[in-house]
Amino acid sequence: MDYDFYLASRSPRRVQLLREAGYRFHCLPADVPEVVRAGESPEDFARRLATDKAGAVSQRLDAAAVLPVVGADTDVSIDGQILGKPRDRADAVDMLLRLSGRAHQVHTAVVVRRGDEQAIAGTRTDVFFGRVTRAEAEAYWDSGEPADKAGAYAIQGLAGRWVKEIRGSYSGVVGLPVFETMELLRRFGVEPGMPR
Ligand SMILES: Cc1cn([C@H]2C[C@H](O)[C@@H](COP(=O)(O)OP(=O)(O)OP(=O)(O)O)O2)c(=O)[nH]c1=O
């Protein structure tokens, strides 16, 4: 076998971050419904979904195939309220105007699971946005970038221009906190190839 674990994801960002970290893995998408429960905090929501994604893929695997499964989830929240992925242009513009000139939080949880064994880690990052005008938000939607992103933006893309400051994990905002993920995988005996 030419890989060391399964990634329960369709996210090209997670794939890229793990590749850059030097891992060899195989993607098996987990299609888990992303619906917030009444009273659920942004941190708990990310943890539950990361757990469900890793769990869904684990269940599909042969119990004898003992490679670990990694699942992750990222959510954006402001004033404790979770902003999902935008439904349409108007929704994305509303989200971006809400984020304008303020700080918001990005929670990412990562779960590694092998059989009944499971470990979880999470990051919370505060992101400070400068002012975003309606015209900028509309033009940004038209670029195509926000459509599949929590909070309707990508820090690693065009939205980088609005980011005044971040406190926490940059890779966590992009979708997978690399440092914490490496620590979890090490506990399961998975090491990346060394960068040369
Ligand atoms: C805030 C932010 C989110 N995102 C992305 C990361 C995630 O892919 C996405 C949040 O959605 P998720 O539901 O965490 O992940 P996903 O549906 O893209 O992928 P999968 O469930 O198959 O693993 O938003 C960025 O790429 N940049 C950012 O700055």
The ligand as an ORCA input file, in Angstrom:
! r2SCAN-3c Opt
* xyz 0 1
  C     -12.737     30.370      6.641
  C     -12.213     29.545      5.509
  C     -12.804     28.330      5.145
  N     -12.307     27.601      4.109
  C     -12.922     26.309      3.721
  C     -12.300     25.123      4.470
  C     -13.335     24.044      4.298
  O     -13.066     23.325      3.084
  C     -14.628     24.819      4.144
  C     -15.489     24.575      5.338
  O     -16.285     23.474      5.107
  P     -16.172     22.062      5.828
  O     -17.569     21.584      6.005
  O     -15.283     22.137      7.027
  O     -15.413     21.134      4.767
  P     -15.768     20.785      3.271
  O     -17.251     20.558      3.094
  O     -15.136     21.802      2.356
  O     -14.957     19.424      3.045
  P     -15.171     17.943      3.686
  O     -16.386     17.960      4.570
  O     -15.330     17.027      2.493
  O     -13.890     17.698      4.424
  O     -14.268     26.209      4.046
  C     -11.201     28.038      3.383
  O     -10.756     27.359      2.446
  N     -10.609     29.218      3.742
  C     -11.053     30.003      4.751
  O     -10.448     31.065      5.026
*
